[in-house]
Amino acid sequence: MTRHIRESGVRAGRLDTENVQANFTDLHPPYDPHEAVVAADRCYFCHDAPCMTACPTSIDIPLFIRQIATGTPDAAAKTILEQNILGGMCARVCPTETLCEEVCVRETAEGKPVEIGRLQRFATDTLMDKDVHPFERASETGKKVAVVGAGPAGLSAAHRLAMLGHNVVVFESRPKGGGLNEFGIAAYKSTNDFAQQELDWLLSIGGIEMRYGQALGDAISLPSLQQDFDAVFLGMGLSAVNALSLDGEDTANVSDAVSFISDLRQADDLTALPIGRRVVVIGGGMTAVDAGVQAKLLGAEDVTIVYRRGQSAMAASAFEQDLAQQKGVRLICNAAPVGIEGHGKLTGVTFAYTEVQGGKLVTTDETFTLPADQLFKAIGQTLGDMPEALTLAGRKISVDDAGQTNVPGVWAGGDCASGGDDLTVTAVAEGRDAAMDIHATLMGAN
Amino acid sequence: MADLTTNFVGIKSPNPFWLASAPPTDKEYNVRRAFEAGWGGVVWKTLGAEGPPVVNVNGPRYGAVWGADRRLLGLNNIELITDRPLSVNLEEMTRVKKDYPDRALIASVMVPCEEDAWKEIIPRIAETGCDGFELNFGCPHGMAERGMGSAVGQVPEYIEMVTRWCKEATDLPVIVKLTPNITNILNPAQAAKDGGADAVSLINTINSITSVNLDSMSPEPMIDGKGTHGGYCGPAVKPIALNMVAEIARSSGTRGMPISGIGGVTTWRDAAEFIALGAGNVQVCTAAMTYGFKVVQEMISGLSQWMDENGHTSVESIVGRAVPNVTDWQYLNLNHVTKARISQDDCIKCGRCFAACEDTSHQAITMSEDRVFEVQDDECVACNLCVNVCPVENCITMETLPAGMVDERTGKTVSDDYANWTTHPNNPGATAAE
């Protein structure tokens, strides 16, 4: 603890380097080989395994665990990566507690699932530490495909297309790739610059050209891509954030949680990152938890996540909720923001308790004010401006099961496209499947 | 509390758990620790003839087979008989027996197949005050190449001859330890009986190679790039040992001969099973080598509790209780019909029963879209494979169909009459049913 811990305002250096480093170590430390074998022994090698069904990328989980148990983790990694080229990152960030591990029969039997996520990480880390890329490109097809967005969906599509022999150009608006893996998830889930390591490793398949700083609607346009390429895959994610629509939202130190997380992920020195003494986060999803927990780990004294509905309705998993509370973050549910306090200088946030009346969430007259010198909004992200030609489904690009948009030759996947949860693993699956459909189309099979 | 004391061929011990002749019983230091831990008896590591002691390899002596979580299931060894001077062993045995008069101390012996050799050493060992002898006709490695151990145990005539020499040389009980590396255990057992043995002990270890080192292409354990067969023991060999014990216990020629049961005894339950199949006591080695001497405390408490709960007052009263139920296949009741039953409450939906039945058995289990597994009585032959592969104990059980019910698989009404192969119409050699 340093002298800054109880100083009000938004300031850097609340904790010293040693404490900050300790706070931001790996959330789930990797298994050593012995631990991995012991953990792998618990898998029952189920028939038509429920875990495999629950995995959005349909990884053959019983097979890869058996490959670990029998001393061939490299083969296990290949089993994983065949289905999910970002299996290394997914092993770190997947909410396994609501996917594969939730349905593990040993969760049913003993309330203690096989630790599939950590086993997956053991396998993929083992292979990637050797700097081995287990796939080879097919001979070149002469086809060119444009991929917009270097996040999980775009990278997954690009890799699969390159592997099938197509030449891929990835257009990314930011100065580096990885998407939410690089900019959007908590630092303790992806340590040691893993997102960039994984990106470099993925690109080693060859046939993928990266063009950074090129956003759709700015440097490039859909018609120009359609003209220059045989097919286009859109995986640019959600670039806009929802607003509270309250007076004072432009007050200093009121910001979007995604920006805070992105700044944190890009910071070279976390002790130089300013954080409030009393931090309020509004929202109930993973982003709210990631922001709240990291604020606490940076040295904020009080961090409160406020969610407008009941705790069971939170999009953040039970594991994430527990994590927040373990780290000393307070959760307040059934309260919605009604006022930002302070004139030009944030002093607090006023909330009204909510209740459900006639199936609708309404605010009551009962209010309370949390003192705050920093407020993060984590109330969801939305699609940015889209080319007019694209049909939307609700607030996303409308796609069919194969990822095709209404525009011929244009596919989409990941968070920007309709269908599926907004998860890394879902984006990987959608990118991969769209790539397979693009391939079939380009090669005349469709 | 149940009385665990045993009187095995006149040798008394406070419980039926003896340490088998093996590395744990090689010297005074270990044996004192074993007795302090509670072992009822010890068969001292095999003594050889006077003269230059045997030598052991200076590389690995043991190889192993492991189950999940590296649980040791099988162990093999290429260690020879004691490599310490005879006189040292005899002095130590004398001291130990004097200090632990209530414990059984048995001398295991192996000398060349010559009458003088046996008749010279037996009386000399008897001076230690030991309670009896065990003739090592079992070791399958090293000593067998020199015409001892299993080389004797594989020739019934030698067994009978050497046993007779020993009986002539001592009034103490003589136990003959049998090798399982034969085709029919009854022949050596009969030979021991014919030679006058007071009892047999079995099984000794089984010829084995535990694994192959795929880097050096050598069997394990590996000595300078080479390996040899060793003697296999531990939990993995228990089924083989139980069968051999039962065969001796139920066969007309050998029935009633005292048996010291050996082979993978790891828990009190294993011991109770050996005793139920006719063993008067048990000998343990691998469990002690895996977990240390303290394991005997679980064996003692477990056997006592089980005996108390089931009204068994003495070890003697349970010896051979299961023997009448060991029979030949031809006498099994073919009218006894069972069907697998899956408890949906206990099922964790792993689907192993389905995979096993569908792929490798009789396609008698169905799987619904929501992973409900159900037995189809019209296909179920009651093979028990689903029970065996289910990870949840008692989730799948076998239910006996009552008489009068129709077996949907055969369409026949279940009868409570006993009928076996000997009278079955498909048996060309069937005798007419009475």
Interface residues (C-beta under 8 A of the other chain):
Chain A: V37 V38 D41 Y44 F45 C46 H47 D48 A49 P50 V105 R106 T108 A109
Chain B: A68 D69 R70 I348 K349 C350 G351 R352 F354 A355 M367 R371 P391 V392
